[in-house]
Amino acid sequence: MSKNLGLMFGTLALVMSIISMFLSLKSEPLAFVELNEVYSECTYAKGLMAEHRRNNKTILIERDSLSKLFKSLINDKDQYQDTAGIVSYYLKALDDRIGSLNSVLDSDKERINEKVWNFINREILEFGKSNKYHLIMGATGDGGIMYGEASLNVTEDFIDYLNKGIAKE
């Protein structure tokens, strides 16, 4: 029992040290940005996604049309006498083609995401330096930052900074 008590006091001391360190940093310029909002409001990301839709319009139309046909065949499959397995063959072929089209679209979206996050990360460094922040944390809604005072939220300021940089290019 004394070992558990010692472990509990050690953990409590560690937590108190971390809290004390955080409170001493609070006098330093700290901030956070809501990353999902930054991404969705980033002019660069919007432009790349519009380009993605334009460049892949034919693929998107084909995928959507094949998906509708696939769903229709699945819903009506029992009405067909599929003794030779023809309907099953076409369902498999449609499913394969839809998967192939989705792969093309997904790899293009991954390329775009990588470009956008590289851009955002590069710009957050410049934003932090030019505004003399010691630390800017990213909130993603996954528990990384559970709470932050509204005064520490610089999301809107960063979005303005980010999109002004796009206008310069």
Contacts in CASP RR format, 6 or more apart in sequence:
PFRMAT RR
TARGET T0000
AUTHOR 0000-0000-0000
METHOD contacts of the structure
MODEL  1
MSKNLGLMFGTLALVMSIISMFLSLKSEPLAFVELNEVYSECTYAKGLMA
EHRRNNKTILIERDSLSKLFKSLINDKDQYQDTAGIVSYYLKALDDRIGS
LNSVLDSDKERINEKVWNFINREILEFGKSNKYHLIMGATGDGGIMYGEA
SLNVTEDFIDYLNKGIAKE
25 134 0 8 1.000
25 135 0 8 1.000
28 134 0 8 1.000
28 135 0 8 1.000
29 131 0 8 1.000
29 132 0 8 1.000
29 133 0 8 1.000
29 134 0 8 1.000
29 135 0 8 1.000
30 133 0 8 1.000
30 134 0 8 1.000
30 135 0 8 1.000
30 136 0 8 1.000
30 137 0 8 1.000
30 152 0 8 1.000
31 133 0 8 1.000
31 135 0 8 1.000
31 136 0 8 1.000
31 137 0 8 1.000
31 152 0 8 1.000
31 153 0 8 1.000
31 154 0 8 1.000
32 136 0 8 1.000
32 137 0 8 1.000
32 138 0 8 1.000
32 139 0 8 1.000
32 145 0 8 1.000
32 148 0 8 1.000
32 152 0 8 1.000
32 153 0 8 1.000
32 154 0 8 1.000
32 155 0 8 1.000
33 124 0 8 1.000
33 136 0 8 1.000
33 137 0 8 1.000
33 138 0 8 1.000
33 139 0 8 1.000
33 153 0 8 1.000
33 154 0 8 1.000
33 155 0 8 1.000
33 158 0 8 1.000
34 138 0 8 1.000
34 139 0 8 1.000
34 140 0 8 1.000
34 141 0 8 1.000
34 153 0 8 1.000
34 155 0 8 1.000
35 120 0 8 1.000
35 138 0 8 1.000
35 139 0 8 1.000
35 140 0 8 1.000
36 140 0 8 1.000
36 141 0 8 1.000
37 155 0 8 1.000
37 159 0 8 1.000
38 120 0 8 1.000
38 155 0 8 1.000
38 158 0 8 1.000
38 159 0 8 1.000
38 162 0 8 1.000
39 45 0 8 1.000
39 116 0 8 1.000
39 117 0 8 1.000
39 120 0 8 1.000
41 159 0 8 1.000
41 163 0 8 1.000
42 116 0 8 1.000
42 119 0 8 1.000
42 120 0 8 1.000
42 159 0 8 1.000
42 162 0 8 1.000
42 163 0 8 1.000
42 166 0 8 1.000
43 162 0 8 1.000
43 163 0 8 1.000
43 166 0 8 1.000
43 167 0 8 1.000
44 116 0 8 1.000
44 119 0 8 1.000
44 162 0 8 1.000
44 166 0 8 1.000
45 112 0 8 1.000
45 116 0 8 1.000
48 112 0 8 1.000
48 115 0 8 1.000
48 116 0 8 1.000
49 112 0 8 1.000
52 108 0 8 1.000
52 109 0 8 1.000
52 112 0 8 1.000
53 60 0 8 1.000
55 108 0 8 1.000
56 104 0 8 1.000
56 105 0 8 1.000
56 108 0 8 1.000
59 101 0 8 1.000
59 104 0 8 1.000
59 105 0 8 1.000
60 105 0 8 1.000
62 101 0 8 1.000
63 98 0 8 1.000
63 101 0 8 1.000
63 102 0 8 1.000
63 105 0 8 1.000
66 94 0 8 1.000
66 97 0 8 1.000
66 98 0 8 1.000
66 101 0 8 1.000
67 98 0 8 1.000
69 94 0 8 1.000
70 91 0 8 1.000
70 94 0 8 1.000
70 95 0 8 1.000
70 98 0 8 1.000
73 87 0 8 1.000
73 90 0 8 1.000
73 91 0 8 1.000
73 94 0 8 1.000
74 91 0 8 1.000
77 87 0 8 1.000
77 91 0 8 1.000
80 87 0 8 1.000
82 88 0 8 1.000
120 162 0 8 1.000
123 158 0 8 1.000
123 161 0 8 1.000
123 162 0 8 1.000
123 165 0 8 1.000
124 136 0 8 1.000
124 158 0 8 1.000
127 133 0 8 1.000
127 136 0 8 1.000
127 157 0 8 1.000
127 158 0 8 1.000
127 161 0 8 1.000
127 162 0 8 1.000
128 136 0 8 1.000
131 154 0 8 1.000
131 157 0 8 1.000
133 154 0 8 1.000
136 154 0 8 1.000
137 144 0 8 1.000
137 145 0 8 1.000
138 144 0 8 1.000
138 145 0 8 1.000
139 145 0 8 1.000
END
